[in-house]
Amino acid sequence: MAKVSYIDIDPELEPNYWKGLQSCDRYIFSRVGKKVSFLSRKRVWRIGQRSLFGLCADQWNPLSEEEKNAWSEAGSVINMVGWHLFIQDLAARRASGLEGLAIPSLLHQSWIGQLSIKEPASELEIVQIHPRNYYVKEPIPNKRASYRPELVTEDLSLPFTLGLNYCADLEEVASGSFARFLARFWYSYQGENLYHDLIIPLEYQTDWTSAEDTLSVLETIGIRYDLYFHLYNVRGDLWIDNLRAEHSGQNWARDSVCRNIAESYTRAFYQVPANWSAITAPEGAAYASVYKDFNN
């Protein structure tokens, strides 16, 4: 098969060229492929059978105004329309093998993060880095399912508010145990590199609750910070959602709604740091995004 690295098309031929062809992999193994512009009736029917929109509409329409308003209020927490949150939640629920409908909550929505520690492990620590400059995976405006690496400059400024919503089912297995969510600030003062931890202690046994703390002053200007979850000498499960690392009028926590806390990036997005990376994760300790019905 012939391989072509570059072609020069006459301008008058370009419209016809792109009518039948499209660029596929835009980054590493770039190629040109056939554009599927016509779908047979059979294929349209199959696509419709895979879609959940019909099911979502059938489940949404009978809801009372009060129930729909509850979904709208829950969606407003994460800047989503109630109907969109309902679709997302129902799709996640069916993907997890659960029937029925969820009860909308202001403290957690659809996918949530789960940190789990089972025998023989008794510790789990993960980090989300926040240097001054880093890349994120951003959608390309007006292009469906297309993304690009986007360079972000995060100039740390105070006050800084750290917060989360969480639910815990943990038990102590040895003395000196703790569970905490923290931001570690790196700053320089009189020629020394110093660190300050803003710590939110997490309860071992609690239904969904919200917690936050604020750092207003450092001895000098902060250089950067990182976010950590650290569970030590405990076993069980911690569920998290709606993470907040707010400064400069913005929430800088990546994947704050915990859609995929274990996501890492490769190929064209290799320079994008993972949402969360393991520092200490022995056998029996794990973290991932899950869907869980807390009402059953």
Order of alpha helices (4+ residues) and beta strands (2+ residues): alpha-beta-beta-alpha-alpha-alpha-alpha-beta-beta-beta-beta-beta-beta-beta-beta-beta-beta-beta-beta-beta
